[in-house]
Amino acid sequence: MTGRLERRNYEVLHDIWQIERFRTLSPFYLTRKRVIENLLRKNTNRKTTLIDIGCGIGDLISSLTPRPETIVGIDLSAQALESASRRCGTASFVLADARTLPIKAKSFDLAICSEVLEHLHSDSQAVEEISRVLDRGGIAVFTAPQNQKYWTNEDTFDRHLRRYDANDFLKMLHDHDFAVEDFLSWGWPLAFLFRRYFSSRIFDAGLHNNFAFGQTRLTRILAKCLAEVFRFDFLFKGMNLGLGIVAVARHSRT
């Protein structure tokens, strides 16, 4: 019963986010995506076997360069997977829960788990599953929202269960046989200030409900410009003050 309810929650999220359009309209998403793409580029080649857990509409998969020959996307939203299949025809997609992956152990050498763990009651179980399906020495790229003090109504709307303390996040990875090789915090100070004094106030006032999604050209331009401005924040990526955290971890199980 719980599994069906959670699956329905992800279908609802797919609807309320209007994901296909949202991706190009959020400077926060564009900023995080740039970080992930840069990290994946360093760890990907044609022979890479990759699994994207919580792949959504396949936006990260579709932008991979170089593109691995073996790609599997996992998600709990059937709607999202339909979109992903249209975008990424050569990849395989599976409707499944991150905590019970229908995948053989040691099947992949690269995993993505972006903005997934904060939605799960048993986030540690999902990390354990990622550890299981990665081969020894495999790489996982994790992202999650940071700092419970940054909680806003947007987190509630997005059905987050938590924002992470960096040390707690690192400990969870370590407990499941991951050695963190790179760890950074994105989104401070400019993205943080923009969220606090502009985007969150628009959300709290309900003005986002009146947004004309059909007239998005200017909004896309503004989002891209903001994402460029937010590059300044990477000067402070080691300070753990940002809106989100990104970890690159190598599987260290013997």
ChimeraX attribute file (.defattr): number of C-alpha atoms within 10 A of each C-alpha:
attribute: neighborCount
match mode: 1-to-1
recipient: residues
	/A:1	6
	/A:2	7
	/A:3	11
	/A:4	9
	/A:5	10
	/A:6	16
	/A:7	19
	/A:8	15
	/A:9	15
	/A:10	20
	/A:11	16
	/A:12	14
	/A:13	17
	/A:14	18
	/A:15	13
	/A:16	12
	/A:17	13
	/A:18	12
	/A:19	16
	/A:20	15
	/A:21	13
	/A:22	14
	/A:23	18
	/A:24	17
	/A:25	21
	/A:26	17
	/A:27	25
	/A:28	22
	/A:29	14
	/A:30	19
	/A:31	21
	/A:32	19
	/A:33	17
	/A:34	14
	/A:35	15
	/A:36	20
	/A:37	16
	/A:38	12
	/A:39	16
	/A:40	22
	/A:41	13
	/A:42	10
	/A:43	17
	/A:44	19
	/A:45	15
	/A:46	11
	/A:47	12
	/A:48	17
	/A:49	20
	/A:50	26
	/A:51	28
	/A:52	22
	/A:53	27
	/A:54	24
	/A:55	26
	/A:56	27
	/A:57	26
	/A:58	24
	/A:59	16
	/A:60	18
	/A:61	24
	/A:62	15
	/A:63	12
	/A:64	15
	/A:65	15
	/A:66	15
	/A:67	17
	/A:68	17
	/A:69	13
	/A:70	15
	/A:71	20
	/A:72	19
	/A:73	26
	/A:74	23
	/A:75	25
	/A:76	24
	/A:77	25
	/A:78	20
	/A:79	16
	/A:80	23
	/A:81	23
	/A:82	14
	/A:83	16
	/A:84	24
	/A:85	16
	/A:86	12
	/A:87	15
	/A:88	18
	/A:89	10
	/A:90	14
	/A:91	20
	/A:92	15
	/A:93	22
	/A:94	18
	/A:95	17
	/A:96	20
	/A:97	18
	/A:98	24
	/A:99	18
	/A:100	12
	/A:101	18
	/A:102	14
	/A:103	17
	/A:104	10
	/A:105	14
	/A:106	14
	/A:107	16
	/A:108	24
	/A:109	22
	/A:110	25
	/A:111	26
	/A:112	24
	/A:113	21
	/A:114	22
	/A:115	18
	/A:116	21
	/A:117	27
	/A:118	21
	/A:119	17
	/A:120	17
	/A:121	12
	/A:122	12
	/A:123	16
	/A:124	17
	/A:125	16
	/A:126	21
	/A:127	22
	/A:128	19
	/A:129	18
	/A:130	28
	/A:131	25
	/A:132	21
	/A:133	21
	/A:134	27
	/A:135	20
	/A:136	19
	/A:137	16
	/A:138	23
	/A:139	27
	/A:140	27
	/A:141	22
	/A:142	23
	/A:143	23
	/A:144	23
	/A:145	26
	/A:146	25
	/A:147	18
	/A:148	12
	/A:149	9
	/A:150	15
	/A:151	15
	/A:152	15
	/A:153	12
	/A:154	13
	/A:155	15
	/A:156	11
	/A:157	12
	/A:158	13
	/A:159	15
	/A:160	18
	/A:161	14
	/A:162	19
	/A:163	22
	/A:164	20
	/A:165	15
	/A:166	21
	/A:167	9
	/A:168	10
	/A:169	17
	/A:170	17
	/A:171	12
	/A:172	15
	/A:173	21
	/A:174	16
	/A:175	12
	/A:176	19
	/A:177	19
	/A:178	25
	/A:179	19
	/A:180	19
	/A:181	10
	/A:182	12
	/A:183	18
	/A:184	20
	/A:185	24
	/A:186	30
	/A:187	27
	/A:188	23
	/A:189	17
	/A:190	16
	/A:191	23
	/A:192	21
	/A:193	13
	/A:194	18
	/A:195	18
	/A:196	14
	/A:197	10
	/A:198	11
	/A:199	17
	/A:200	17
	/A:201	16
	/A:202	14
	/A:203	16
	/A:204	12
	/A:205	10
	/A:206	11
	/A:207	11
	/A:208	14
	/A:209	10
	/A:210	7
	/A:211	10
	/A:212	9
	/A:213	14
	/A:214	7
	/A:215	9
	/A:216	14
	/A:217	12
	/A:218	10
	/A:219	16
	/A:220	18
	/A:221	14
	/A:222	15
	/A:223	21
	/A:224	19
	/A:225	12
	/A:226	19
	/A:227	20
	/A:228	13
	/A:229	14
	/A:230	22
	/A:231	16
	/A:232	16
	/A:233	17
	/A:234	17
	/A:235	11
	/A:236	16
	/A:237	18
	/A:238	12
	/A:239	12
	/A:240	20
	/A:241	20
	/A:242	24
	/A:243	24
	/A:244	23
	/A:245	26
	/A:246	24
	/A:247	23
	/A:248	22
	/A:249	23
	/A:250	25
	/A:251	24
	/A:252	18
	/A:253	15
	/A:254	6
